[in-house]
Amino acid sequence: MTRPLLTAPTLPQALRNGINALAAAHLQIDIEPYPGMDEGDLIELFWNNCFAASRRVTAGKVGLPTHLRVPESFVQDGPAEVHYRVMQIGHTPACSARAHVRVKTNCPGGPPSPLCSDENQNLAPVGLPETIRRYGVNGRQVRRGIPLTIAPYLNMATGDAITLRWGDVRMDLPKIQAKGVGVVVQVWVPSTVIVEAGDDSRLEVTYCILDRVGNNSRWAPTRTLRIAACAPSQPVGRARIYQPRPLGSPCEPG
């Protein structure tokens, strides 16, 4: 007799059905308890139809989720299917439905150097007008705002989210759209952000990138500016300060 299809396994580390480089190194698969689960059952896990791991159910694990790990060598970039099979004495093997995920381990900008964990030398510093780079930002420019550019980077992709850091103030830019891949990103830093960061003889400007599955670029090399006369002639609204992401996350290296 044909047994009912078991529920698909789940991947708790997946972000929007994607597996990033960090998850790929220690990828966990969860299998929920199934009807008739019993001591001695053998659960076999398959990644793209290749056997990846197995676990025999012990008395203390009956009725509990089963956790299995996929060897890192299996987790290659591209689409993947995951399913499992349950072998029980006296029954034909029962297969689960399939979970579909996409693996993306190539970080925006390429991998940072292990010798500099908080900075990615593969990324170009922000581009700024030559007069601003040479002489700094004056009061008139503060009131008007400042243009800057971010050059296309390795592994640039749809859905990339860029965070600009102007001194201690952070500004999240619109996500990269398909038509923007491989194109220079044009940014206008508003007066509110410049005023919030304040005057500084050596203000640092940089950015980081978080892709759609959570891979991070770390920070680009900084560009240092002199900011003077931040008090505008007309009041400006308070800039939004973007709260730091959790420690160790893409744009907030630990």
C-alpha positions as CSV (number, residue, x, y, z in Angstrom):
1,M,0.0,0.0,0.0
2,T,1.3,3.5,-0.9
3,R,2.0,5.5,2.2
4,P,1.1,9.2,2.4
5,L,3.7,11.8,1.4
6,L,5.5,13.2,4.4
7,T,5.8,16.9,4.9
8,A,8.8,18.7,3.4
9,P,11.9,19.3,5.5
10,T,12.6,22.9,6.7
11,L,15.8,25.0,6.6
12,P,15.7,27.3,9.6
13,Q,18.8,29.2,8.3
14,A,17.2,30.1,5.0
15,L,16.5,33.7,4.3
16,R,13.7,34.2,1.8
17,N,14.3,30.6,0.5
18,G,18.0,31.4,0.1
19,I,21.1,30.0,1.8
20,N,24.1,32.3,2.3
21,A,27.8,31.6,2.8
22,L,27.5,31.5,6.6
23,A,24.6,29.1,6.6
24,A,26.2,26.9,3.9
25,A,29.1,26.2,6.2
26,H,26.9,24.7,9.0
27,L,23.6,24.0,7.2
28,Q,20.9,22.4,9.4
29,I,17.8,20.6,8.1
30,D,14.8,20.1,10.4
31,I,12.3,17.2,10.0
32,E,9.0,17.4,11.9
33,P,7.6,14.3,13.7
34,Y,5.6,12.2,11.3
35,P,2.6,9.8,11.7
36,G,3.7,6.4,13.1
37,M,7.2,7.7,14.2
38,D,8.8,4.9,16.2
39,E,12.0,3.9,17.8
40,G,14.4,2.3,15.3
41,D,13.1,4.3,12.3
42,L,15.9,5.3,9.9
43,I,15.6,8.8,8.5
44,E,17.8,9.4,5.4
45,L,18.3,13.0,4.0
46,F,18.9,13.7,0.3
47,W,20.3,16.9,-1.2
48,N,19.6,17.1,-4.9
49,N,18.8,13.4,-4.8
50,C,22.2,12.5,-3.3
51,F,22.4,10.9,0.1
52,A,23.7,13.5,2.5
53,A,23.0,12.3,6.1
54,S,21.0,9.9,8.2
55,R,19.7,9.5,11.8
56,R,18.1,6.5,13.6
57,V,15.3,7.5,15.9
58,T,15.9,6.6,19.5
59,A,13.3,6.1,22.2
60,G,13.8,9.5,23.6
61,K,13.4,11.2,20.2
62,V,10.0,9.8,19.3
63,G,7.6,12.6,18.7
64,L,10.3,15.2,18.5
65,P,11.8,17.0,15.5
66,T,14.9,15.5,13.9
67,H,17.9,17.8,13.1
68,L,20.4,16.8,10.5
69,R,23.4,18.6,9.0
70,V,24.3,18.8,5.3
71,P,28.0,18.5,4.6
72,E,29.4,21.8,3.3
73,S,30.7,20.1,0.1
74,F,27.1,19.4,-1.0
75,V,26.0,23.0,-0.7
76,Q,27.0,24.5,-4.0
77,D,25.7,27.8,-5.6
78,G,22.4,27.4,-7.5
79,P,19.0,25.9,-7.0
80,A,18.7,22.8,-4.7
81,E,16.0,20.3,-3.7
82,V,15.9,18.7,-0.3
83,H,13.9,15.7,0.8
84,Y,14.1,12.8,3.2
85,R,13.0,9.1,3.4
86,V,11.8,7.2,6.4
87,M,12.6,3.5,6.6
88,Q,10.4,1.5,9.1
89,I,10.4,-2.3,9.8
90,G,7.5,-3.9,8.1
91,H,6.7,-0.9,5.9
92,T,7.7,0.3,2.4
93,P,10.0,3.4,2.5
94,A,8.1,6.7,2.7
95,C,9.4,9.8,1.0
96,S,8.8,13.4,1.9
97,A,7.7,16.4,-0.2
98,R,10.6,18.5,-1.5
99,A,11.9,21.8,-0.2
100,H,13.3,24.1,-2.8
101,V,16.0,26.6,-2.0
102,R,18.7,28.6,-3.8
103,V,22.3,28.7,-2.6
104,K,24.2,32.0,-3.0
105,T,27.6,32.1,-1.3
106,N,29.3,34.8,-3.4
107,C,29.4,37.9,-1.2
108,P,28.9,41.4,-2.6
109,G,32.3,42.8,-3.5
110,G,33.9,39.5,-3.2
111,P,35.3,37.9,0.0
112,P,36.9,40.4,2.5
113,S,40.5,39.7,3.4
114,P,40.8,37.6,6.5
115,L,43.5,40.0,7.7
116,C,41.0,42.8,7.8
117,S,37.7,41.5,9.0
118,D,35.8,44.8,9.2
119,E,36.8,46.2,5.8
120,N,36.6,44.9,2.2
121,Q,39.4,46.2,0.0
122,N,37.6,44.9,-3.1
123,L,35.1,47.7,-2.8
124,A,35.9,51.2,-4.1
125,P,35.6,54.1,-1.7
126,V,32.7,56.4,-2.4
127,G,33.1,58.8,-5.3
128,L,32.9,62.6,-4.5
129,P,33.3,65.8,-6.5
130,E,37.0,66.8,-6.7
131,T,36.4,70.1,-5.0
132,I,34.8,68.5,-2.0
133,R,37.6,65.9,-1.7
134,R,40.2,68.6,-1.8
135,Y,38.6,71.5,0.2
136,G,35.9,69.8,2.2
137,V,32.3,70.7,2.7
138,N,31.3,74.4,3.3
139,G,28.1,75.8,4.8
140,R,26.4,76.4,1.4
141,Q,27.1,72.8,0.4
142,V,25.7,71.6,3.7
143,R,22.4,73.4,3.1
144,R,22.1,72.0,-0.4
145,G,23.3,68.4,0.2
146,I,26.2,66.4,-1.2
147,P,26.2,64.1,-4.3
148,L,28.3,61.0,-4.2
149,T,28.6,57.8,-6.2
150,I,29.2,54.1,-5.4
151,A,30.9,52.2,-8.2
152,P,29.6,48.8,-9.5
153,Y,31.1,46.0,-7.5
154,L,31.8,42.3,-7.9
155,N,28.7,40.0,-7.5
156,M,26.3,43.0,-7.7
157,A,22.8,41.6,-7.9
158,T,19.1,42.5,-7.7
159,G,17.9,43.0,-4.2
160,D,21.3,44.2,-2.8
161,A,20.7,46.7,0.1
162,I,23.4,49.4,0.6
163,T,23.8,51.3,3.8
164,L,25.8,54.5,3.6
165,R,27.6,55.6,6.8
166,W,28.3,59.4,7.0
167,G,30.2,59.8,10.2
168,D,28.0,58.2,12.8
169,V,24.8,58.6,10.8
170,R,23.5,55.8,8.6
171,M,21.3,56.1,5.6
172,D,19.7,53.0,3.9
173,L,19.6,53.4,0.1
174,P,16.8,51.9,-2.1
175,K,17.5,48.2,-3.0
176,I,19.3,47.5,-6.3
177,Q,16.8,46.8,-9.1
178,A,17.5,44.7,-12.2
179,K,18.3,47.7,-14.4
180,G,20.7,49.0,-11.8
181,V,23.0,45.9,-11.8
182,G,26.4,46.9,-13.2
183,V,25.6,50.6,-13.0
184,V,27.0,53.3,-10.8
185,V,24.8,54.1,-7.8
186,Q,24.0,57.8,-7.6
187,V,23.4,59.1,-4.0
188,W,22.3,62.4,-2.7
189,V,23.3,63.0,1.0
190,P,20.6,65.4,2.4
191,S,21.4,68.3,4.6
192,T,19.6,66.6,7.5
193,V,22.2,63.8,7.5
194,I,25.2,66.1,7.2
195,V,23.9,68.3,10.1
196,E,23.2,65.3,12.3
197,A,26.8,64.1,11.8
198,G,28.1,67.6,12.7
199,D,31.4,69.4,12.0
200,D,34.4,67.2,11.8
201,S,37.9,67.7,10.4
202,R,38.2,64.0,9.5
203,L,34.7,62.7,9.0
204,E,34.6,59.2,7.6
205,V,32.3,58.2,4.8
206,T,31.8,54.5,3.7
207,Y,29.2,52.0,2.9
208,C,28.4,48.3,3.1
209,I,26.2,45.9,1.1
210,L,23.8,43.2,2.3
211,D,22.5,40.9,-0.5
212,R,19.0,39.3,-0.7
213,V,20.1,36.1,1.3
214,G,22.1,37.9,3.9
215,N,25.7,37.8,2.5
216,N,27.6,40.9,3.6
217,S,30.4,42.9,2.0
218,R,31.7,44.5,5.2
219,W,32.7,48.1,5.0
220,A,34.3,49.7,2.0
221,P,37.5,51.6,2.5
222,T,36.7,55.0,4.1
223,R,36.8,58.4,2.4
224,T,37.8,61.2,4.9
225,L,36.3,64.6,4.6
226,R,36.5,68.0,6.3
227,I,33.1,69.3,7.3
228,A,32.8,72.9,8.4
229,A,30.0,75.4,9.1
230,C,27.2,72.7,9.6
231,A,24.8,75.2,11.1
232,P,22.4,76.1,8.3
233,S,20.8,79.5,7.9
234,Q,17.3,77.8,8.0
235,P,16.3,75.1,10.4
236,V,16.3,71.5,9.1
237,G,14.6,68.5,10.3
238,R,16.5,66.0,12.4
239,A,18.1,63.2,10.4
240,R,17.1,59.7,10.9
241,I,19.9,57.7,12.6
242,Y,19.8,54.1,11.5
243,Q,20.3,51.9,14.5
244,P,23.3,49.5,14.3
245,R,22.4,46.0,13.2
246,P,23.0,43.1,15.6
247,L,26.6,42.5,16.5
248,G,28.4,40.5,13.9
249,S,25.9,41.2,11.2
250,P,26.8,42.3,7.7
251,C,27.2,46.1,8.1
252,E,28.1,46.1,11.8
253,P,31.3,44.0,12.1
254,G,32.0,42.7,15.6
